């Protein structure tokens, strides 16, 4: 009814670490969303991640990353687990 109000309290689970990455970083797999990490030795590893909000050109990752990963922004189809690659660093915005 007009003029009425209510007090609402939301209980949200805390998120330990949340990362925002370009949407092109994500791979849709039958086992769930994944990203590609290039380890310091130059080998490729697929990591399962849990998604948060879809922010359009970027997405939140709420679980599965520690923050030390080097993610492939637009992984090509032929990229295989354990493959050696030469990574190029990009500037952060």
C-alpha positions in Angstrom: 0.0 0.0 0.0 1.2 3.5 -0.7 3.1 5.1 2.1 4.1 1.9 3.9 7.6 0.7 4.4 9.4 -2.4 5.6 12.8 -3.0 7.2 14.8 -5.7 5.4 18.0 -7.4 6.5 20.1 -9.5 4.1 22.5 -12.2 5.4 25.2 -12.6 2.8 28.0 -15.2 2.9 31.4 -13.5 3.0 33.6 -14.0 0.0 37.3 -14.5 0.9 38.7 -13.4 -2.5 36.9 -12.4 -5.6 38.5 -11.7 -8.9 37.1 -9.8 -11.9 38.4 -11.1 -15.3 37.5 -10.4 -18.9 34.6 -12.6 -20.0 36.8 -13.9 -22.9 38.9 -15.7 -20.3 36.2 -18.2 -19.4 35.8 -21.6 -21.1 32.4 -23.3 -20.9 33.1 -27.0 -20.3 30.8 -29.9 -19.5 32.5 -30.1 -16.1 31.8 -26.4 -15.5 33.5 -23.1 -16.2 37.3 -23.1 -16.4 40.1 -20.7 -17.1 43.6 -21.4 -18.5 46.6 -20.7 -16.3 50.2 -20.5 -17.7 52.6 -21.6 -15.0 56.0 -20.1 -14.5 57.6 -23.0 -16.4 55.4 -22.1 -19.4 53.0 -25.1 -19.2 49.2 -24.7 -19.6 46.8 -25.8 -16.9 43.0 -25.7 -16.9 41.5 -24.5 -13.6 37.8 -25.0 -12.5 36.3 -21.8 -11.2 33.1 -20.8 -9.5 31.4 -17.7 -11.1 29.8 -14.8 -9.3 28.1 -11.9 -11.2 28.2 -11.5 -15.0 29.3 -7.9 -15.5 29.0 -7.8 -19.3 32.5 -7.6 -20.6 33.9 -9.1 -17.4 32.8 -11.7 -14.8 33.4 -12.3 -11.1 35.3 -15.4 -10.1 34.5 -16.2 -6.4 36.4 -19.5 -6.1 39.1 -21.4 -7.8 41.8 -18.7 -8.1 44.5 -17.7 -5.6 45.6 -14.5 -7.4 49.0 -15.7 -8.5 47.7 -17.2 -11.8 48.6 -15.9 -15.2 45.4 -16.3 -17.2 45.0 -16.6 -20.9 42.6 -13.9 -21.9 41.3 -15.5 -25.1 42.4 -19.2 -25.1 42.5 -20.8 -28.6 40.7 -24.1 -29.2 43.8 -26.1 -29.7 45.3 -25.3 -26.3 46.0 -28.6 -24.4 46.7 -29.4 -20.7 50.5 -29.4 -20.2 51.3 -27.8 -23.5 54.3 -25.4 -23.4 53.6 -21.8 -24.5 55.4 -18.5 -24.5 53.3 -16.1 -22.4 53.2 -12.3 -23.0 52.3 -10.1 -20.1 49.5 -7.5 -20.6 49.0 -4.2 -18.8 46.3 -4.1 -16.2 43.7 -1.4 -16.5 
